[in-house]
Amino acid sequence: MVEAAPAPPPPAAPDPRPRRRGRYYYGWNIVVGASAAMFASSALQGYGTGPFFVPMSDDLGWSRTEFILAITVGQFVMAGTSMYVGYLLDRHGPRPLMLLGTAIAAAALIVSSQITELWQWVAVRGMAVALGAALAGGLVVNVTMSKWFVERRGRAIGFAAMGISLSGVVIPPALTALVDGVGWRAAWQLLAIGFIVLMLPAALIMRRRPEDHGLNPDGRSDEELRAAAGGAVFRDFASSLTRRQALRTRTMWMLIFAFGMSSLSLLAIATQTIPYLTDSGFGRDTASAMLGLFAFPGLVTRPFWGLVAERIHPRFLAAAAFLCLAGGIATVVPATQAGSEVVVAVGFLLAGVGIAGNMPMQELLWATFFGRRYLGEVRGASMPFNLLFSASGPIIVSAYFDATGSYTGVLLTMAAAPPGGQVVGRHRRAPPPAPTVRESVGP
């Protein structure tokens, strides 16, 4: 338990328009758009990197560490921009940010096909692509969904996160075949076209919050909010903390540490699985299929994680996800050394179950502990720290490989990191004071 957080500032005057309940809630459109954006941004940032790793490094004469340097720089760029992105998101909504991010990222992907020098790769992949991803990716769509849903937030985030898993299943084998078939330069150009096709309609679907359109979270009518069923919406609004208030709570720093420890291995697995397995004697097709297995459990289990989190506090589910991730990595390493494809597959599936629960539980915990009203600012303040953790994973793994010629020691060490995040399972913020009915309908 921690100290009670400072009381939030009084809400602004409520929107006088009546909030209706229609047959179909527009928030589900937000979920569809968010899922498409997560699919595209995952291809851009994580699952789309591995197929280019060895071909580009060999063609351009780079070491593993030099190639991955751009990924690390990109995480720093995203960290540096996330606070401002969160601020703009709360005030202007996701659509303009996502449209700008799509334009920047697509242009950078096309330029990637013309790279000949390492500094160009770092500038394009590490700066331009990362900026586009920061404006169009997970922070923007997850915060937006948390504003549209409260009581059904778990299922909304769980279903939308299936886009990440689908990207992991589809992108590695498809891009591997594409790179092997037409070369990595043409593959970057085709990836840019696909990114635009997905992101443009996703951005146009998005809206800032339901109140802007005469709606309430979860599609509730005003009458339903006044009844007992709307209590969660009231509590969520009344418990909302500003960025300054959140930074003063121990809860925020514990969440950063918990999910930071688990994210050390996430980006490392997404970027290094294919070179790791091919170096160990597996074929490129097999290696890309294993990366697909890592993503596959999310297609099946992410809605389940979200639905269960509406009944069991997500902090307990987060601890279970950390253990699955750690157990999966600890299984993959010895199985790879033994050349057992079956056991390697089991390890990636187990780790994938952990990752499947990791993302939705993180978003649910942030929204649960800090409320939806200022969530963009709060998440924007936390993202630099989260991204610094995730940026460390790939560069540590690459540097270890360049120094030793092996991945074994560093991957086993990373398997111990997710359980360190289980501290979140024993931690929660003190409950906020009981809200009044009219407090929940302000901006």
ROTIPA-834509 format. One line per field, with one value per residue (C-alpha): residue number from 0; residue in one letter; x, y, z. Coordinates in nm, 3 decimals, decimal comma. Example, Ala and Ser with C-alpha at 12.3 -4.5 7.8 and 13.67 -1.06 7.14 Angstrom:
2
k c(0 / 1);
r c(a / s);
x c(1,230 / 1,367);
y c(-0,450 / -0,106);
z c(0,780 / 0,714);
% end
This chain:
443
k c(0 / 1 / 2 / 3 / 4 / 5 / 6 / 7 / 8 / 9 / 10 / 11 / 12 / 13 / 14 / 15 / 16 / 17 / 18 / 19 / 20 / 21 / 22 / 23 / 24 / 25 / 26 / 27 / 28 / 29 / 30 / 31 / 32 / 33 / 34 / 35 / 36 / 37 / 38 / 39 / 40 / 41 / 42 / 43 / 44 / 45 / 46 / 47 / 48 / 49 / 50 / 51 / 52 / 53 / 54 / 55 / 56 / 57 / 58 / 59 / 60 / 61 / 62 / 63 / 64 / 65 / 66 / 67 / 68 / 69 / 70 / 71 / 72 / 73 / 74 / 75 / 76 / 77 / 78 / 79 / 80 / 81 / 82 / 83 / 84 / 85 / 86 / 87 / 88 / 89 / 90 / 91 / 92 / 93 / 94 / 95 / 96 / 97 / 98 / 99 / 100 / 101 / 102 / 103 / 104 / 105 / 106 / 107 / 108 / 109 / 110 / 111 / 112 / 113 / 114 / 115 / 116 / 117 / 118 / 119 / 120 / 121 / 122 / 123 / 124 / 125 / 126 / 127 / 128 / 129 / 130 / 131 / 132 / 133 / 134 / 135 / 136 / 137 / 138 / 139 / 140 / 141 / 142 / 143 / 144 / 145 / 146 / 147 / 148 / 149 / 150 / 151 / 152 / 153 / 154 / 155 / 156 / 157 / 158 / 159 / 160 / 161 / 162 / 163 / 164 / 165 / 166 / 167 / 168 / 169 / 170 / 171 / 172 / 173 / 174 / 175 / 176 / 177 / 178 / 179 / 180 / 181 / 182 / 183 / 184 / 185 / 186 / 187 / 188 / 189 / 190 / 191 / 192 / 193 / 194 / 195 / 196 / 197 / 198 / 199 / 200 / 201 / 202 / 203 / 204 / 205 / 206 / 207 / 208 / 209 / 210 / 211 / 212 / 213 / 214 / 215 / 216 / 217 / 218 / 219 / 220 / 221 / 222 / 223 / 224 / 225 / 226 / 227 / 228 / 229 / 230 / 231 / 232 / 233 / 234 / 235 / 236 / 237 / 238 / 239 / 240 / 241 / 242 / 243 / 244 / 245 / 246 / 247 / 248 / 249 / 250 / 251 / 252 / 253 / 254 / 255 / 256 / 257 / 258 / 259 / 260 / 261 / 262 / 263 / 264 / 265 / 266 / 267 / 268 / 269 / 270 / 271 / 272 / 273 / 274 / 275 / 276 / 277 / 278 / 279 / 280 / 281 / 282 / 283 / 284 / 285 / 286 / 287 / 288 / 289 / 290 / 291 / 292 / 293 / 294 / 295 / 296 / 297 / 298 / 299 / 300 / 301 / 302 / 303 / 304 / 305 / 306 / 307 / 308 / 309 / 310 / 311 / 312 / 313 / 314 / 315 / 316 / 317 / 318 / 319 / 320 / 321 / 322 / 323 / 324 / 325 / 326 / 327 / 328 / 329 / 330 / 331 / 332 / 333 / 334 / 335 / 336 / 337 / 338 / 339 / 340 / 341 / 342 / 343 / 344 / 345 / 346 / 347 / 348 / 349 / 350 / 351 / 352 / 353 / 354 / 355 / 356 / 357 / 358 / 359 / 360 / 361 / 362 / 363 / 364 / 365 / 366 / 367 / 368 / 369 / 370 / 371 / 372 / 373 / 374 / 375 / 376 / 377 / 378 / 379 / 380 / 381 / 382 / 383 / 384 / 385 / 386 / 387 / 388 / 389 / 390 / 391 / 392 / 393 / 394 / 395 / 396 / 397 / 398 / 399 / 400 / 401 / 402 / 403 / 404 / 405 / 406 / 407 / 408 / 409 / 410 / 411 / 412 / 413 / 414 / 415 / 416 / 417 / 418 / 419 / 420 / 421 / 422 / 423 / 424 / 425 / 426 / 427 / 428 / 429 / 430 / 431 / 432 / 433 / 434 / 435 / 436 / 437 / 438 / 439 / 440 / 441 / 442);
r c(m / v / e / a / a / p / a / p / p / p / p / a / a / p / d / p / r / p / r / r / r / g / r / y / y / y / g / w / n / i / v / v / g / a / s / a / a / m / f / a / s / s / a / l / q / g / y / g / t / g / p / f / f / v / p / m / s / d / d / l / g / w / s / r / t / e / f / i / l / a / i / t / v / g / q / f / v / m / a / g / t / s / m / y / v / g / y / l / l / d / r / h / g / p / r / p / l / m / l / l / g / t / a / i / a / a / a / a / l / i / v / s / s / q / i / t / e / l / w / q / w / v / a / v / r / g / m / a / v / a / l / g / a / a / l / a / g / g / l / v / v / n / v / t / m / s / k / w / f / v / e / r / r / g / r / a / i / g / f / a / a / m / g / i / s / l / s / g / v / v / i / p / p / a / l / t / a / l / v / d / g / v / g / w / r / a / a / w / q / l / l / a / i / g / f / i / v / l / m / l / p / a / a / l / i / m / r / r / r / p / e / d / h / g / l / n / p / d / g / r / s / d / e / e / l / r / a / a / a / g / g / a / v / f / r / d / f / a / s / s / l / t / r / r / q / a / l / r / t / r / t / m / w / m / l / i / f / a / f / g / m / s / s / l / s / l / l / a / i / a / t / q / t / i / p / y / l / t / d / s / g / f / g / r / d / t / a / s / a / m / l / g / l / f / a / f / p / g / l / v / t / r / p / f / w / g / l / v / a / e / r / i / h / p / r / f / l / a / a / a / a / f / l / c / l / a / g / g / i / a / t / v / v / p / a / t / q / a / g / s / e / v / v / v / a / v / g / f / l / l / a / g / v / g / i / a / g / n / m / p / m / q / e / l / l / w / a / t / f / f / g / r / r / y / l / g / e / v / r / g / a / s / m / p / f / n / l / l / f / s / a / s / g / p / i / i / v / s / a / y / f / d / a / t / g / s / y / t / g / v / l / l / t / m / a / a / a / p / p / g / g / q / v / v / g / r / h / r / r / a / p / p / p / a / p / t / v / r / e / s / v / g / p);
x c(0,000 / 0,109 / 0,016 / -0,313 / -0,262 / -0,347 / -0,708 / -0,763 / -0,861 / -1,233 / -1,382 / -1,475 / -1,839 / -2,029 / -2,133 / -2,505 / -2,598 / -2,783 / -2,577 / -2,779 / -2,757 / -2,797 / -2,817 / -2,449 / -2,175 / -1,914 / -1,647 / -1,630 / -1,518 / -1,237 / -1,141 / -1,130 / -0,917 / -0,687 / -0,639 / -0,545 / -0,304 / -0,143 / -0,099 / 0,073 / 0,287 / 0,400 / 0,517 / 0,694 / 0,867 / 0,911 / 0,807 / 0,909 / 1,270 / 1,392 / 1,352 / 1,581 / 1,841 / 2,083 / 2,033 / 2,097 / 2,386 / 2,557 / 2,494 / 2,612 / 2,889 / 2,744 / 2,781 / 2,474 / 2,529 / 2,553 / 2,227 / 2,042 / 2,182 / 1,905 / 1,640 / 1,788 / 1,807 / 1,445 / 1,340 / 1,515 / 1,340 / 1,003 / 1,087 / 1,175 / 0,852 / 0,602 / 0,535 / 0,443 / 0,239 / 0,039 / -0,027 / -0,150 / -0,358 / -0,561 / -0,635 / -0,668 / -0,743 / -0,571 / -0,669 / -0,433 / -0,143 / -0,198 / -0,229 / 0,096 / 0,269 / 0,154 / 0,295 / 0,632 / 0,672 / 0,567 / 0,812 / 1,088 / 1,017 / 1,054 / 1,381 / 1,501 / 1,515 / 1,789 / 2,019 / 2,389 / 2,557 / 2,512 / 2,446 / 2,158 / 2,008 / 2,033 / 1,878 / 1,592 / 1,509 / 1,621 / 1,465 / 1,204 / 1,038 / 1,040 / 0,879 / 0,606 / 0,548 / 0,527 / 0,256 / 0,056 / 0,123 / 0,035 / 0,037 / -0,215 / -0,462 / -0,449 / -0,513 / -0,798 / -0,962 / -0,930 / -1,124 / -1,405 / -1,438 / -1,441 / -1,652 / -1,572 / -1,217 / -1,064 / -1,240 / -1,188 / -0,812 / -0,790 / -0,965 / -0,770 / -0,440 / -0,512 / -0,377 / -0,030 / -0,054 / -0,183 / 0,110 / 0,349 / 0,189 / 0,167 / 0,454 / 0,770 / 0,702 / 0,553 / 0,839 / 1,099 / 0,961 / 0,941 / 1,298 / 1,429 / 1,224 / 1,263 / 1,544 / 1,538 / 1,523 / 1,202 / 1,060 / 1,091 / 0,892 / 0,616 / 0,604 / 0,548 / 0,250 / 0,096 / 0,149 / -0,041 / -0,326 / -0,378 / -0,305 / -0,500 / -0,848 / -0,751 / -0,660 / -0,981 / -1,191 / -1,040 / -1,206 / -1,087 / -1,352 / -1,722 / -1,833 / -1,732 / -2,007 / -2,285 / -2,198 / -2,086 / -1,813 / -1,924 / -2,228 / -2,415 / -2,708 / -2,736 / -3,007 / -2,781 / -2,499 / -2,727 / -2,813 / -2,578 / -2,446 / -2,261 / -2,064 / -1,740 / -1,754 / -1,793 / -1,511 / -1,283 / -1,338 / -1,312 / -0,987 / -0,818 / -0,483 / -0,295 / 0,059 / 0,205 / -0,005 / 0,078 / 0,450 / 0,424 / 0,283 / 0,488 / 0,244 / 0,362 / 0,726 / 0,640 / 0,444 / 0,732 / 0,974 / 0,744 / 0,669 / 1,015 / 1,171 / 0,943 / 0,999 / 1,375 / 1,313 / 1,015 / 1,186 / 1,496 / 1,288 / 1,105 / 1,427 / 1,673 / 1,477 / 1,548 / 1,925 / 1,946 / 1,781 / 1,955 / 2,292 / 2,193 / 2,131 / 1,761 / 1,645 / 1,510 / 1,163 / 1,167 / 1,302 / 1,033 / 0,769 / 0,894 / 0,855 / 0,502 / 0,441 / 0,559 / 0,283 / 0,011 / -0,114 / -0,223 / -0,480 / -0,640 / -0,573 / -0,573 / -0,954 / -0,953 / -0,699 / -0,913 / -1,241 / -1,093 / -0,942 / -1,295 / -1,348 / -1,000 / -0,776 / -0,524 / -0,230 / -0,266 / -0,296 / 0,012 / 0,215 / 0,098 / 0,195 / 0,546 / 0,597 / 0,483 / 0,725 / 1,016 / 0,935 / 0,910 / 1,251 / 1,409 / 1,265 / 1,375 / 1,745 / 1,834 / 1,597 / 1,773 / 2,109 / 1,969 / 1,822 / 1,472 / 1,222 / 0,926 / 1,050 / 1,159 / 0,807 / 0,661 / 0,891 / 0,788 / 0,421 / 0,460 / 0,648 / 0,379 / 0,109 / 0,300 / 0,340 / -0,026 / -0,121 / 0,155 / 0,029 / -0,343 / -0,266 / -0,027 / -0,283 / -0,556 / -0,340 / -0,249 / -0,614 / -0,732 / -0,482 / -0,487 / -0,825 / -0,905 / -0,936 / -0,562 / -0,444 / -0,260 / -0,042 / 0,020 / 0,109 / 0,320 / 0,520 / 0,577 / 0,664 / 1,022 / 1,112 / 0,930 / 1,101 / 1,445 / 1,397 / 1,281 / 1,559 / 1,820 / 1,720 / 1,818 / 2,143 / 2,249 / 2,178 / 2,359 / 2,661 / 2,682 / 2,671 / 2,938 / 3,162 / 3,107 / 2,958 / 2,668 / 2,324 / 2,291 / 2,412 / 2,231 / 1,899 / 1,908 / 1,977 / 1,680 / 1,460 / 1,510 / 1,399 / 1,018 / 0,967 / 1,132 / 0,825 / 0,592 / 0,614 / 0,312 / 0,112 / 0,154 / 0,104 / -0,191 / -0,283 / -0,510 / -0,875 / -1,001 / -1,280 / -1,634 / -1,742 / -2,065 / -2,289 / -2,223 / -1,843 / -1,819 / -1,965 / -1,712 / -1,440);
y c(0,000 / 0,354 / 0,700 / 0,844 / 1,049 / 1,421 / 1,499 / 1,573 / 1,924 / 2,002 / 1,899 / 2,152 / 2,236 / 1,938 / 1,916 / 2,010 / 1,783 / 1,464 / 1,149 / 0,896 / 0,523 / 0,395 / 0,047 / 0,054 / 0,222 / 0,405 / 0,298 / -0,039 / 0,146 / 0,284 / -0,072 / -0,177 / 0,125 / 0,065 / -0,299 / -0,204 / 0,060 / -0,190 / -0,438 / -0,177 / -0,023 / -0,367 / -0,446 / -0,113 / -0,132 / -0,495 / -0,791 / -0,626 / -0,580 / -0,940 / -1,034 / -0,744 / -0,806 / -1,049 / -0,950 / -0,580 / -0,644 / -0,880 / -0,661 / -0,339 / -0,487 / -0,401 / -0,588 / -0,698 / -0,414 / -0,156 / -0,271 / -0,272 / 0,071 / 0,232 / 0,041 / 0,161 / 0,521 / 0,489 / 0,399 / 0,707 / 0,923 / 0,778 / 0,833 / 1,195 / 1,268 / 1,068 / 1,332 / 1,586 / 1,330 / 1,249 / 1,618 / 1,672 / 1,355 / 1,470 / 1,803 / 1,731 / 1,361 / 1,086 / 1,156 / 1,446 / 1,277 / 0,949 / 1,112 / 1,300 / 0,991 / 0,783 / 1,033 / 1,054 / 0,679 / 0,588 / 0,837 / 0,701 / 0,341 / 0,440 / 0,618 / 0,303 / 0,127 / 0,368 / 0,339 / 0,276 / 0,405 / 0,331 / 0,695 / 0,699 / 0,389 / 0,544 / 0,871 / 0,712 / 0,410 / 0,552 / 0,896 / 0,933 / 0,592 / 0,617 / 0,961 / 0,832 / 0,534 / 0,759 / 0,967 / 0,675 / 0,378 / 0,214 / 0,513 / 0,701 / 0,420 / 0,260 / 0,587 / 0,661 / 0,325 / 0,382 / 0,706 / 0,534 / 0,234 / 0,191 / -0,110 / -0,289 / -0,161 / -0,506 / -0,664 / -0,356 / -0,347 / -0,727 / -0,746 / -0,452 / -0,605 / -0,900 / -0,672 / -0,700 / -1,077 / -1,101 / -0,886 / -1,126 / -1,425 / -1,273 / -1,026 / -1,234 / -1,516 / -1,280 / -1,032 / -1,308 / -1,452 / -1,102 / -1,009 / -1,341 / -1,307 / -0,943 / -0,816 / -0,597 / -0,267 / -0,349 / -0,503 / -0,171 / 0,000 / -0,259 / -0,236 / 0,140 / 0,087 / -0,167 / 0,067 / 0,349 / 0,118 / 0,011 / 0,331 / 0,585 / 0,442 / 0,357 / 0,721 / 0,851 / 0,627 / 0,756 / 1,016 / 1,183 / 1,079 / 0,985 / 1,306 / 1,505 / 1,325 / 1,326 / 0,980 / 0,828 / 0,566 / 0,209 / 0,349 / 0,418 / 0,657 / 0,931 / 0,728 / 0,423 / 0,632 / 0,755 / 0,396 / 0,157 / 0,024 / 0,346 / 0,347 / 0,238 / 0,535 / 0,775 / 0,617 / 0,622 / 0,993 / 1,091 / 0,896 / 1,064 / 1,218 / 1,481 / 1,411 / 1,606 / 1,417 / 1,080 / 1,149 / 1,195 / 0,848 / 0,539 / 0,344 / 0,510 / 0,421 / 0,064 / 0,018 / 0,158 / -0,084 / -0,384 / -0,355 / -0,220 / -0,542 / -0,751 / -0,529 / -0,595 / -0,921 / -0,822 / -0,613 / -0,833 / -1,138 / -0,956 / -0,834 / -1,115 / -1,440 / -1,495 / -1,433 / -1,627 / -1,938 / -1,926 / -1,897 / -2,209 / -2,410 / -2,352 / -2,238 / -1,886 / -2,023 / -2,216 / -1,916 / -1,684 / -1,947 / -1,960 / -1,584 / -1,633 / -1,888 / -1,629 / -1,397 / -1,658 / -1,700 / -1,338 / -1,414 / -1,670 / -1,541 / -1,159 / -1,129 / -1,383 / -1,180 / -0,871 / -1,036 / -1,199 / -0,864 / -0,726 / -0,978 / -1,026 / -0,730 / -0,696 / -0,674 / -1,048 / -1,133 / -0,923 / -1,131 / -1,450 / -1,303 / -1,221 / -1,581 / -1,723 / -1,496 / -1,595 / -1,966 / -1,948 / -1,786 / -2,031 / -2,314 / -2,180 / -2,143 / -2,504 / -2,641 / -2,436 / -2,570 / -2,924 / -2,856 / -2,959 / -2,776 / -2,911 / -2,786 / -2,454 / -2,416 / -2,491 / -2,229 / -1,962 / -2,044 / -2,014 / -1,685 / -1,569 / -1,636 / -1,411 / -1,135 / -1,169 / -1,076 / -0,822 / -0,540 / -0,534 / -0,572 / -0,279 / -0,052 / -0,162 / -0,099 / 0,253 / 0,338 / 0,166 / 0,340 / 0,687 / 0,728 / 0,833 / 1,211 / 1,292 / 0,951 / 1,083 / 1,305 / 1,033 / 0,766 / 1,018 / 1,084 / 0,713 / 0,617 / 0,752 / 0,517 / 0,219 / 0,279 / 0,309 / -0,038 / -0,185 / -0,008 / -0,171 / -0,527 / -0,543 / -0,350 / -0,562 / -0,884 / -0,764 / -0,638 / -0,966 / -1,163 / -0,948 / -0,996 / -1,369 / -1,510 / -1,654 / -1,551 / -1,810 / -1,624 / -1,298 / -1,467 / -1,677 / -1,361 / -1,190 / -1,483 / -1,377 / -1,019 / -1,055 / -1,215 / -0,905 / -0,719 / -0,922 / -0,647 / -0,499 / -0,798 / -0,682 / -0,312 / -0,081 / 0,279 / 0,376 / 0,403 / 0,751 / 0,923 / 0,841 / 1,056 / 1,241 / 1,172 / 1,492 / 1,474 / 1,203 / 1,393 / 1,675 / 1,688);
z c(0,000 / -0,062 / 0,050 / -0,074 / -0,389 / -0,389 / -0,472 / -0,841 / -0,946 / -0,970 / -1,305 / -1,568 / -1,632 / -1,771 / -2,133 / -2,128 / -2,419 / -2,321 / -2,365 / -2,559 / -2,601 / -2,954 / -3,092 / -3,186 / -2,988 / -3,194 / -2,948 / -3,124 / -3,438 / -3,225 / -3,132 / -3,500 / -3,592 / -3,298 / -3,395 / -3,752 / -3,622 / -3,384 / -3,669 / -3,884 / -3,612 / -3,491 / -3,843 / -3,847 / -3,510 / -3,414 / -3,626 / -3,952 / -3,847 / -3,820 / -4,191 / -4,290 / -4,017 / -4,180 / -4,549 / -4,483 / -4,244 / -4,489 / -4,793 / -4,630 / -4,414 / -4,074 / -3,747 / -3,551 / -3,304 / -3,582 / -3,739 / -3,407 / -3,315 / -3,522 / -3,328 / -3,001 / -3,122 / -3,229 / -2,877 / -2,744 / -3,004 / -2,908 / -2,541 / -2,607 / -2,793 / -2,592 / -2,324 / -2,588 / -2,782 / -2,468 / -2,405 / -2,763 / -2,750 / -2,449 / -2,619 / -2,989 / -3,012 / -3,207 / -3,569 / -3,656 / -3,477 / -3,659 / -4,002 / -3,950 / -3,815 / -4,111 / -4,359 / -4,181 / -4,135 / -4,490 / -4,639 / -4,416 / -4,523 / -4,888 / -4,814 / -4,632 / -4,969 / -5,081 / -4,779 / -4,843 / -4,524 / -4,156 / -4,065 / -4,313 / -4,152 / -3,805 / -3,923 / -4,119 / -3,906 / -3,575 / -3,608 / -3,884 / -3,855 / -3,475 / -3,484 / -3,713 / -3,485 / -3,178 / -3,343 / -3,482 / -3,254 / -2,926 / -2,690 / -2,903 / -2,970 / -2,623 / -2,443 / -2,684 / -2,615 / -2,240 / -2,283 / -2,474 / -2,241 / -1,863 / -1,761 / -2,088 / -2,113 / -2,068 / -2,364 / -2,583 / -2,527 / -2,548 / -2,884 / -3,027 / -2,917 / -3,143 / -3,418 / -3,262 / -3,253 / -3,610 / -3,719 / -3,550 / -3,721 / -4,070 / -4,104 / -4,031 / -4,281 / -4,540 / -4,521 / -4,509 / -4,832 / -4,981 / -4,888 / -5,018 / -5,335 / -5,445 / -5,222 / -4,915 / -5,104 / -5,289 / -4,972 / -4,787 / -5,061 / -5,055 / -4,675 / -4,707 / -4,937 / -4,701 / -4,406 / -4,577 / -4,680 / -4,318 / -4,129 / -4,334 / -4,269 / -3,910 / -3,845 / -4,002 / -3,775 / -3,451 / -3,227 / -2,907 / -2,652 / -2,644 / -2,471 / -2,779 / -2,970 / -2,714 / -2,584 / -2,255 / -2,204 / -2,286 / -2,469 / -2,145 / -2,144 / -1,881 / -1,708 / -1,688 / -1,546 / -1,271 / -1,188 / -1,011 / -1,343 / -1,408 / -1,084 / -1,250 / -1,486 / -1,193 / -0,999 / -1,303 / -1,362 / -0,995 / -0,951 / -1,248 / -1,161 / -1,353 / -1,468 / -1,179 / -0,925 / -1,080 / -1,070 / -0,694 / -0,635 / -0,573 / -0,788 / -1,107 / -1,049 / -0,951 / -1,274 / -1,476 / -1,311 / -1,341 / -1,711 / -1,788 / -1,663 / -1,883 / -2,187 / -2,178 / -2,364 / -2,580 / -2,846 / -2,824 / -2,917 / -3,197 / -3,361 / -3,280 / -3,310 / -3,679 / -3,661 / -3,333 / -3,475 / -3,813 / -3,638 / -3,442 / -3,759 / -3,822 / -4,167 / -4,226 / -4,294 / -3,967 / -3,776 / -3,910 / -3,829 / -3,468 / -3,444 / -3,573 / -3,297 / -3,046 / -3,167 / -3,228 / -2,867 / -2,870 / -3,137 / -2,907 / -2,557 / -2,570 / -2,568 / -2,284 / -2,085 / -2,132 / -2,036 / -1,727 / -1,623 / -1,591 / -1,308 / -1,159 / -1,085 / -1,370 / -1,130 / -1,057 / -1,425 / -1,499 / -1,256 / -1,432 / -1,769 / -1,641 / -1,531 / -1,866 / -2,054 / -1,832 / -1,855 / -2,232 / -2,277 / -2,033 / -2,244 / -2,582 / -2,505 / -2,409 / -2,672 / -2,939 / -2,826 / -2,850 / -3,195 / -3,086 / -3,304 / -3,106 / -2,770 / -2,922 / -3,055 / -2,711 / -2,556 / -2,804 / -2,751 / -2,372 / -2,404 / -2,646 / -2,387 / -2,148 / -2,405 / -2,498 / -2,144 / -2,091 / -2,313 / -2,224 / -1,852 / -1,867 / -2,033 / -1,796 / -1,491 / -1,599 / -1,666 / -1,346 / -1,120 / -1,277 / -1,450 / -1,805 / -1,784 / -1,803 / -1,919 / -2,225 / -2,008 / -1,751 / -2,008 / -2,197 / -1,880 / -1,821 / -2,178 / -2,180 / -1,896 / -2,050 / -2,384 / -2,227 / -2,080 / -2,412 / -2,602 / -2,381 / -2,472 / -2,842 / -2,803 / -2,503 / -2,695 / -3,008 / -2,816 / -2,625 / -2,950 / -3,115 / -2,811 / -2,755 / -3,076 / -2,874 / -2,751 / -2,474 / -2,166 / -2,232 / -2,316 / -1,999 / -1,801 / -1,965 / -1,869 / -1,508 / -1,572 / -1,609 / -1,265 / -1,122 / -1,239 / -1,020 / -0,761 / -0,939 / -0,822 / -0,464 / -0,524 / -0,569 / -0,520 / -0,234 / -0,348 / -0,436 / -0,247 / -0,353 / -0,651 / -0,708 / -1,004 / -1,196 / -1,156 / -1,417 / -1,709 / -1,737 / -2,005);
% end
